[in-house]
Amino acid sequence: MIVSEPREEIAAWVGQDRRRLYPPYTTLAHVDRGRIIAGFVFNVWTAHDVEVSLAADRLTLTLMRSVFHYVVRQLGCRRATARTRADNIEAQTVLARLGARLEGRQQAYFGDCDALLYAIMKEDFPYGLHAEGPEGA
């Protein structure tokens, strides 16, 4: 089941690796048997872009389509921005699978580690507009 509440609980689950996520934000999560298995936090919305934080035990196509629909159709964004630690190879692999492109490096962003800055453009998102025919997800 895809849910957007309770936001604070979803944000805490996404931030479990010691990331601090500050309101205002919105959330989406996939809950399976009463347990969050993947969550997204959306904040710093600028009308064309939104920053996305993600944590997942596993990602489902249903959740990814919901995320795309939320970012593109509900928020009206053309892009989503994500940051990850430069030493987090697993996150970089997931971002690449989601259609993200590396845009830059922010030195010492996490204090002890640089951040890699990624963008997913709506036309590059593999689970988006053409995933379910001409109307998209």
Buried (B, 14 or more C-beta within 10 A) or exposed (E): EBBBEEBEBBBBBBBEEEBEBEEEBBBBBBBEEEEBBBBBBBBEBEEEBBBBBBBBEEBBEEBBBBBBBBBBBEBEBBBBBBBBBBEBEEBBEBBEEBBBEEEEEEEEBBEEBBBBBBBBBBEEBEBBBEBEEEEBB
